[in-house]
Amino acid sequence: MRISGSTPGTPVQTVADSAPAEAARPSAAPAAQRELESAVMQPAIQAMKEMGDIDHERVAQLRDALAKGELPFDAGKLAGLIQKFHRGEQ
C-alpha cells in the first residue's frame, strides 16, 4: 500500500494490494507430479521406517573422535561411495 500525495494520510490501494492472496502463492504441483514425487519417495520413507532409533550417545562419541582426529575420514572414499550408490551399484 502506498500513501497518496493528494490527500495526506489517505491510503491508496495498489493493484498488487488488491490481488487475491492465492495469486501470491506458488501454484500447487499437478496431480501427476505429486504422484511421481510420492512414488519416488516411498522407498526412502520405507527405509527410514525400518531403521532403528538413533543412538545419540554413539553419534556424540563418533563426532568427538572425528573432531579429535582419532577417526580417519577419507573424503575421496566417501565421494566414491556416493557415486557408486547413485549408479545403483551395491
Backbone bond lengths (Angstrom), bond angles and torsions (degrees), N, CA, C in turn:
res aa  C-N    CA-C-N  psi(-1)  N-CA   C-N-CA  omega(-1)  CA-C   N-CA-C  phi
1 M - - - 1.441 - - 1.512 107.87 -
2 R 1.314 117.21 141.31 1.456 121.27 176.68 1.523 108.86 -120.78
3 I 1.286 115.41 162.23 1.467 121.45 -179.93 1.522 108.58 -95.75
4 S 1.301 116.33 131.13 1.462 121.69 179.48 1.515 109.94 -73.59
5 G 1.321 116.08 141.97 1.465 120.43 177.34 1.515 112.42 -82.26
6 S 1.338 117.70 -15.96 1.459 120.35 -175.83 1.525 112.73 -77.43
7 T 1.310 117.75 -42.43 1.446 120.89 179.06 1.525 107.63 -122.54
8 P 1.334 117.83 106.50 1.458 120.25 -176.20 1.529 112.25 -54.62
9 G 1.318 114.39 131.48 1.453 120.35 176.21 1.517 114.96 83.21
10 T 1.328 118.89 -1.64 1.458 121.22 -179.78 1.528 109.01 -92.98
11 P 1.324 117.43 116.10 1.469 118.71 179.70 1.523 111.41 -71.29
12 V 1.316 116.18 145.26 1.446 122.34 177.43 1.519 107.47 -118.16
13 Q 1.322 114.96 127.88 1.449 119.13 -178.88 1.521 109.22 -82.63
14 T 1.354 115.59 131.86 1.458 120.29 179.09 1.518 109.05 -95.80
15 V 1.327 116.20 171.55 1.463 121.19 179.17 1.519 110.06 -60.72
16 A 1.329 117.22 -41.26 1.463 120.54 -179.85 1.520 111.09 -63.37
17 D 1.349 116.23 -36.42 1.462 119.56 179.96 1.526 111.62 -70.06
18 S 1.324 117.16 -28.95 1.455 119.57 -175.88 1.524 112.71 -88.01
19 A 1.338 118.08 -9.66 1.468 120.83 -179.95 1.516 109.45 -67.91
20 P 1.329 116.84 143.20 1.467 119.69 178.68 1.523 110.85 -62.05
21 A 1.307 116.22 150.79 1.463 121.49 -179.15 1.515 110.98 -61.15
22 E 1.327 117.56 -32.40 1.458 120.65 -178.75 1.517 111.69 -62.00
23 A 1.338 117.00 -32.35 1.455 120.50 -178.27 1.523 111.28 -67.50
24 A 1.320 117.42 -27.12 1.454 121.02 -179.14 1.519 111.75 -77.28
25 R 1.335 117.45 -23.15 1.459 120.87 -179.45 1.511 110.19 -84.20
26 P 1.340 116.93 145.92 1.454 118.04 175.62 1.531 110.02 -64.70
27 S 1.313 115.77 146.66 1.462 118.68 -178.58 1.514 110.50 -69.28
28 A 1.304 115.82 151.49 1.457 121.46 179.12 1.520 108.91 -69.18
29 A 1.326 115.45 150.68 1.463 120.09 178.74 1.514 109.64 -66.05
30 P 1.330 117.03 146.15 1.465 119.62 176.53 1.525 110.19 -59.39
31 A 1.322 115.55 155.23 1.465 120.90 -176.92 1.521 111.58 -56.52
32 A 1.322 118.48 -41.44 1.470 121.26 -179.23 1.519 110.82 -61.94
33 Q 1.323 116.67 -39.83 1.466 120.14 179.23 1.528 110.63 -67.69
34 R 1.332 117.53 -41.02 1.470 120.59 178.52 1.517 110.26 -62.66
35 E 1.345 117.16 -39.67 1.462 120.92 179.25 1.521 110.60 -64.75
36 L 1.339 117.12 -41.39 1.452 121.15 179.09 1.518 110.32 -64.23
37 E 1.329 116.44 -46.17 1.456 120.21 179.17 1.524 110.08 -59.78
38 S 1.305 116.40 -40.45 1.456 121.06 179.66 1.524 110.14 -64.38
39 A 1.336 116.69 -45.01 1.464 120.79 -179.68 1.517 111.41 -64.34
40 V 1.315 117.01 -37.68 1.463 121.17 -179.90 1.527 110.11 -68.37
41 M 1.305 116.97 -36.34 1.462 120.91 -176.33 1.523 113.37 -81.00
42 Q 1.317 118.46 -19.67 1.465 121.23 -174.72 1.536 113.40 -55.75
43 P 1.339 120.26 -45.68 1.467 118.54 178.95 1.534 112.32 -61.20
44 A 1.313 117.10 -39.39 1.462 120.01 179.39 1.525 110.90 -67.26
45 I 1.305 116.51 -41.89 1.465 120.83 178.94 1.521 110.17 -62.91
46 Q 1.334 116.69 -43.16 1.458 120.50 179.32 1.534 110.72 -64.47
47 A 1.313 117.19 -42.61 1.471 120.86 179.46 1.525 110.63 -61.69
48 M 1.327 116.81 -39.18 1.461 119.88 178.82 1.525 111.23 -66.22
49 K 1.334 116.44 -37.37 1.465 119.98 179.02 1.522 111.18 -65.56
50 E 1.335 116.03 -32.62 1.458 120.72 -178.16 1.531 112.91 -79.81
51 M 1.316 116.26 -16.62 1.465 119.93 179.82 1.523 110.02 -73.00
52 G 1.303 115.56 149.67 1.455 120.06 176.49 1.517 110.67 -77.95
53 D 1.309 114.89 178.50 1.456 119.95 177.25 1.527 110.09 -66.47
54 I 1.298 116.36 155.86 1.458 121.80 179.12 1.521 109.08 -79.02
55 D 1.323 115.79 131.26 1.459 121.75 176.36 1.527 106.98 -88.55
56 H 1.322 116.24 89.51 1.460 121.71 -174.59 1.525 112.13 -61.15
57 E 1.308 117.71 -32.96 1.464 120.85 178.64 1.529 109.93 -65.56
58 R 1.329 116.56 -43.79 1.467 120.66 179.17 1.520 110.70 -66.13
59 V 1.310 117.56 -38.96 1.470 121.97 177.55 1.526 109.39 -60.52
60 A 1.317 117.13 -44.23 1.468 121.37 179.18 1.525 110.55 -62.85
61 Q 1.340 117.47 -41.45 1.464 120.90 178.41 1.526 111.02 -61.95
62 L 1.315 116.64 -45.22 1.462 120.49 179.74 1.524 111.69 -66.18
63 R 1.323 116.98 -39.38 1.459 121.15 178.11 1.527 110.32 -61.96
64 D 1.338 116.47 -43.96 1.465 120.57 178.92 1.521 111.44 -64.62
65 A 1.340 116.99 -43.74 1.459 120.99 179.60 1.522 110.64 -62.40
66 L 1.317 117.27 -39.82 1.458 121.45 178.51 1.526 110.50 -65.37
67 A 1.332 116.58 -43.28 1.464 121.13 179.73 1.529 111.99 -64.27
68 K 1.330 116.66 -33.72 1.465 121.44 -179.44 1.525 112.39 -83.24
69 G 1.324 117.39 -5.23 1.453 120.69 -179.02 1.519 113.06 81.33
70 E 1.315 117.06 11.14 1.466 121.73 -179.58 1.530 112.14 -82.96
71 L 1.293 116.84 -15.22 1.451 122.30 -179.21 1.525 107.36 -117.91
72 P 1.328 116.59 114.69 1.466 117.65 -177.31 1.526 111.31 -66.91
73 F 1.314 115.09 144.05 1.458 121.48 178.18 1.515 107.83 -129.85
74 D 1.302 116.21 121.64 1.460 122.19 -179.58 1.524 108.23 -114.37
75 A 1.332 115.82 98.88 1.467 120.76 -177.67 1.523 111.27 -61.09
76 G 1.317 117.24 -36.57 1.469 120.80 179.12 1.518 111.79 -63.96
77 K 1.336 115.70 -40.66 1.462 119.67 178.50 1.525 110.24 -65.52
78 L 1.331 116.55 -43.03 1.463 120.51 178.34 1.525 110.53 -60.68
79 A 1.326 117.22 -44.38 1.462 121.02 179.26 1.532 110.29 -60.82
80 G 1.321 116.26 -41.83 1.464 120.21 178.30 1.514 112.20 -63.25
81 L 1.324 116.90 -40.66 1.462 120.55 178.28 1.527 111.84 -65.91
82 I 1.314 116.40 -37.58 1.467 120.70 177.95 1.527 109.67 -65.00
83 Q 1.343 116.39 -44.72 1.459 119.79 178.54 1.525 110.74 -62.81
84 K 1.322 116.45 -42.65 1.454 121.11 179.51 1.532 110.06 -60.44
85 F 1.308 116.66 -43.35 1.460 121.56 179.04 1.523 111.00 -60.00
86 H 1.341 116.08 -46.64 1.463 120.05 -176.24 1.523 112.99 -72.93
87 R 1.333 117.39 -17.63 1.465 120.54 173.33 1.521 110.98 -84.62
88 G 1.319 116.53 -6.91 1.459 121.02 178.63 1.522 113.39 85.92
89 E 1.310 117.40 12.86 1.464 120.76 178.48 1.524 109.31 -82.56
90 Q 1.314 115.92 150.34 1.463 119.16 179.22 1.481 111.89 -99.29
